[in-house]
Amino acid sequence: MDTLHAVRAGGITRCFGEVVALDGVDLDVTQGQIHGLVGPNGAGKTTLLGLLLGLAVADGGRLEILGMPVERALAVPDGVAGFVDAPGLYPSLTARQNLAALAGLRGEDARTAGIDDVLDQVGLTDVADDKARGFSLGMRQRLGLAAALLTRPRLLVLDEPANGLDPAGKRHVHRVLNRLAAEGTSVVLSSHHMDDLEALCAEVTILDTGRVVFSGPLNKLAAENRELDYRLRTSDPEAARRQADGTAGIRVLDGVQQDNEVLVVRALVPALDELVAGLVRSGVAVRELAPVVSPLEAAFLALTERREHAE
């Protein structure tokens, strides 16, 4: 039994008729890690999440969850929780009653199931006695997360958990997920919100047309990605421009900056490092250096653009 990985998948395939949803997918998720799934619509993310929750079984390959082989649907081990597409709720019941019903289905006493605690964790205490049919999308997502937390999961699988969340709701969810990871729970989540994935995830897997095109830490993605555009603000913009013009692999993009004190340069990471070192040697202070578009978002946009061209 592998106690270091919550998920180990190798060569996973899944087809729906002639449509290949997953084509030889590998995925490793270590214990206590928040792992993100990224990809355009139709890339296979939801199908993969469904396999992790036991909603379907792979056509080929191997899948281990919490150290146990999964060879048929609904055969995932205890300790796996989450939702795909949207959490299943009873609209005529209140938030508290929804959680009590779920606890009852598992044979637990609602009075000792920790309902008030999980409602507090996701920021729904004030609406605990409101019916779910009146909840916004973000509130339903948070109630779905609360339902998953009731099981005290060791692997939490979430599909677009930030959908519809306002800043306060997002803060609640981020706090919960980071705490779970710190306590040893593994989290696999898909999202189109790149800022959420960058804030939360230790590693990401990028899918396109059912295949893995990248898997690893975000800093590795930055190193492997194509050239990125960076905002560069310094103590001496003119000296910075001269330094950039004289550094191999750096291209200054004129006409895109909205601030005369900011240069926008296009470069790979090694060339950018050389530029910064040159500025420091010249006595020019670097006050801001940030990608215009993050490496994760750039990779996503590249995949999307490639798919559009193919179509």
C-alpha positions in Angstrom: 0.0 0.0 0.0 1.4 3.4 -1.0 0.9 5.7 2.0 2.6 8.7 0.3 0.1 9.1 -2.5 -3.6 9.8 -2.3 -4.0 9.2 -6.0 -1.9 7.2 -8.4 -3.2 6.8 -11.9 -1.3 5.4 -14.9 -2.4 5.2 -18.5 -6.0 5.9 -17.7 -8.4 5.7 -20.7 -12.1 6.4 -20.8 -14.3 6.4 -23.9 -17.9 7.3 -24.5 -18.7 5.5 -27.8 -16.2 6.8 -30.3 -15.3 9.8 -28.2 -12.0 9.4 -26.3 -12.4 11.4 -23.1 -9.2 10.3 -21.4 -6.2 9.0 -23.4 -3.4 7.5 -21.4 -3.7 9.9 -18.4 -1.1 9.7 -15.6 -1.8 11.5 -12.3 0.0 11.4 -9.0 -1.3 13.4 -6.0 0.7 13.2 -2.8 -0.8 13.3 0.7 -1.6 16.8 1.9 -1.3 18.3 -1.5 -3.7 20.6 -3.3 -3.5 19.5 -7.0 -5.2 21.5 -9.7 -6.7 20.3 -13.0 -6.7 22.8 -15.8 -7.8 22.6 -19.4 -10.2 23.9 -22.0 -13.8 22.8 -22.0 -14.0 19.2 -23.2 -10.4 18.4 -22.1 -11.4 15.5 -19.8 -11.3 17.2 -16.4 -14.8 16.3 -15.3 -14.4 12.7 -16.5 -11.2 12.3 -14.5 -12.8 13.8 -11.4 -15.8 11.4 -11.8 -13.3 8.4 -11.8 -11.7 9.7 -8.6 -15.1 9.8 -6.9 -16.1 6.4 -8.1 -18.9 7.6 -10.4 -17.5 5.6 -13.3 -14.7 3.2 -14.0 -11.8 3.5 -16.4 -11.7 1.5 -19.6 -8.0 0.9 -19.2 -5.0 1.8 -17.1 -4.6 1.5 -13.3 -6.0 3.7 -10.6 -5.2 3.6 -6.9 -6.9 5.9 -4.4 -5.7 6.1 -0.8 -3.5 3.0 -1.5 -6.3 0.8 -2.8 -6.8 -0.3 -6.4 -10.1 0.9 -7.9 -11.4 -1.6 -10.5 -15.2 -0.9 -10.6 -17.6 2.0 -10.1 -18.6 3.0 -6.6 -15.6 1.0 -5.2 -13.5 3.9 -4.0 -12.4 3.5 -0.4 -13.9 5.4 2.6 -12.4 8.9 3.0 -13.2 10.2 -0.5 -15.7 13.0 -0.8 -16.6 15.9 -3.2 -18.8 16.7 -6.1 -18.7 17.0 -9.9 -20.6 19.6 -11.9 -22.6 20.8 -8.9 -23.3 19.5 -5.4 -26.5 17.5 -5.0 -28.8 19.3 -2.6 -32.5 19.1 -1.5 -33.9 22.5 -2.5 -36.9 22.3 -0.1 -34.6 21.7 2.9 -32.6 24.2 4.8 -28.8 24.1 4.8 -28.8 22.5 8.2 -31.5 20.0 7.2 -29.5 19.1 4.0 -26.5 18.2 6.1 -28.6 16.4 8.7 -30.2 14.3 5.9 -26.7 13.4 4.5 -25.5 12.4 8.0 -28.6 10.3 8.5 -27.9 8.4 5.2 -24.5 7.4 6.6 -26.1 6.3 9.9 -24.8 9.2 11.9 -26.7 11.2 14.6 -27.2 14.7 13.2 -26.8 16.1 16.7 -23.2 14.9 16.9 -22.2 15.0 13.2 -20.5 18.4 13.4 -23.0 20.2 11.2 -22.7 23.6 12.9 -18.9 23.3 12.7 -18.8 22.7 9.0 -21.4 25.4 8.3 -19.2 27.8 10.2 -16.1 26.8 8.3 -17.6 27.6 5.0 -19.3 30.8 6.2 -22.9 29.7 6.1 -23.9 30.0 9.8 -26.1 33.0 9.2 -28.2 31.2 6.5 -28.1 27.7 8.2 -31.9 27.7 8.5 -32.7 29.1 5.0 -33.9 26.8 2.3 -31.4 25.8 -0.3 -33.7 26.7 -3.2 -33.0 30.4 -2.4 -29.2 30.0 -2.4 -27.0 31.7 -4.9 -24.6 29.6 -6.9 -21.7 30.5 -4.6 -23.8 29.5 -1.5 -24.7 26.2 -3.1 -21.0 25.5 -3.8 -20.1 26.3 -0.2 -22.9 24.0 1.1 -21.6 21.2 -1.1 -18.2 21.7 0.4 -19.7 21.6 3.9 -21.4 18.3 3.0 -18.1 16.9 1.9 -16.4 18.1 5.1 -18.9 16.1 7.2 -17.2 12.9 6.1 -13.8 14.1 7.4 -12.3 13.2 4.0 -8.7 12.1 3.3 -9.2 12.9 -0.4 -11.4 15.8 -1.4 -12.5 16.1 -5.1 -14.0 19.4 -6.2 -15.3 20.6 -9.6 -15.2 24.4 -10.0 -15.6 25.1 -6.2 -15.1 28.8 -6.7 -18.1 29.2 -9.1 -20.2 32.1 -8.0 -18.2 33.0 -4.9 -17.8 36.6 -3.8 -14.5 37.6 -2.2 -15.7 36.7 1.3 -16.9 33.3 0.1 -13.6 32.7 -1.7 -11.7 33.6 1.4 -13.7 31.0 3.4 -13.1 28.3 0.9 -9.4 29.0 0.5 -9.0 28.9 4.3 -10.8 25.6 4.6 -8.7 24.0 1.8 -5.4 25.2 3.1 -6.2 24.0 6.6 -7.3 20.5 5.2 -4.0 20.2 3.3 -2.0 21.2 6.3 -3.7 18.5 8.3 -2.9 15.9 5.6 -6.0 15.8 3.4 -5.3 15.7 -0.3 -7.4 18.0 -2.6 -7.9 17.6 -6.3 -9.8 20.5 -7.8 -10.6 21.8 -11.3 -11.2 25.4 -12.0 -11.1 28.0 -14.8 -10.1 30.6 -12.1 -6.3 30.7 -12.6 -5.8 33.0 -9.6 -7.4 30.4 -7.3 -5.3 27.6 -8.6 -2.1 29.7 -8.3 -3.0 30.7 -4.8 -3.9 27.2 -3.6 -2.1 24.5 -5.7 1.3 22.9 -5.1 1.1 21.2 -8.5 -1.2 21.3 -11.5 -2.0 18.9 -14.3 -3.0 20.5 -17.6 -5.3 18.4 -19.9 -6.1 18.9 -23.5 -8.3 16.6 -25.6 -8.0 13.9 -23.0 -4.2 13.9 -22.7 -1.8 15.4 -20.2 0.3 18.1 -21.7 1.9 19.2 -18.4 2.0 18.0 -14.8 4.2 19.3 -12.1 4.9 22.4 -9.8 3.9 25.8 -11.0 7.5 27.0 -11.1 8.4 24.2 -13.4 5.6 25.4 -15.7 7.1 28.8 -15.8 10.5 27.4 -16.7 9.1 25.2 -19.5 6.6 27.6 -20.9 7.0 29.7 -24.0 8.2 33.3 -23.6 6.1 35.4 -21.2 5.4 39.2 -21.1 6.6 40.9 -17.9 5.9 44.3 -16.3 9.2 45.9 -15.2 9.2 49.0 -13.0 12.6 50.4 -11.9 14.2 53.4 -10.4 15.6 54.5 -13.8 13.3 53.6 -16.8 15.7 54.8 -19.4 18.7 52.9 -18.0 16.4 49.8 -17.7 15.5 50.1 -21.4 19.1 50.3 -22.4 19.9 47.3 -20.3 17.0 45.4 -21.8 18.0 46.3 -25.3 21.5 45.0 -24.6 20.4 41.7 -23.0 20.2 38.6 -25.3 16.7 37.1 -25.3 14.9 40.2 -24.1 12.5 42.0 -26.3 11.0 45.3 -25.3 7.3 45.6 -26.3 6.6 49.2 -27.3 3.1 50.5 -27.4 1.7 48.2 -24.8 2.6 49.9 -21.5 0.3 52.5 -20.0 2.8 53.9 -17.7 6.0 55.6 -18.9 7.8 54.2 -15.8 7.0 50.6 -16.8 8.6 48.5 -19.4 6.9 45.5 -20.8 9.4 42.9 -21.9 9.1 39.4 -23.5 11.5 36.8 -22.4 12.2 33.3 -21.2 13.1 33.0 -17.5 16.9 32.6 -18.0 17.0 35.8 -20.1 14.9 37.6 -17.5 17.3 36.5 -14.7 20.2 37.9 -16.8 18.4 41.2 -17.2 17.7 41.6 -13.5 21.3 40.8 -12.7 22.5 43.4 -15.1 20.2 46.0 -13.6 21.5 45.3 -10.1 25.1 45.6 -11.4 24.2 48.9 -12.9 22.7 50.2 -9.7 19.1 50.3 -11.0 16.6 49.3 -8.4 13.9 46.8 -9.5 10.6 47.9 -7.9 8.2 45.6 -9.7 8.6 42.5 -11.8 5.6 40.5 -12.6 4.1 38.5 -15.5 1.4 40.4 -17.4 -0.3 37.0 -17.7 0.7 34.2 -15.2 2.5 31.1 -16.6 -0.6 29.0 -15.8 -2.9 31.4 -17.6 -0.5 31.7 -20.5 -0.4 27.9 -20.9 -4.2 27.7 -20.7 -4.6 30.4 -23.3 -2.1 28.7 -25.6 -4.1 25.5 -25.4 -7.3 27.3 -26.1 -5.8 29.2 -29.1 -4.4 25.9 -30.4 -7.7 24.2 -30.2 -9.5 27.1 -31.9 -7.0 27.0 -34.8 -7.5 23.3 -35.1 -11.2 23.7 -35.3 
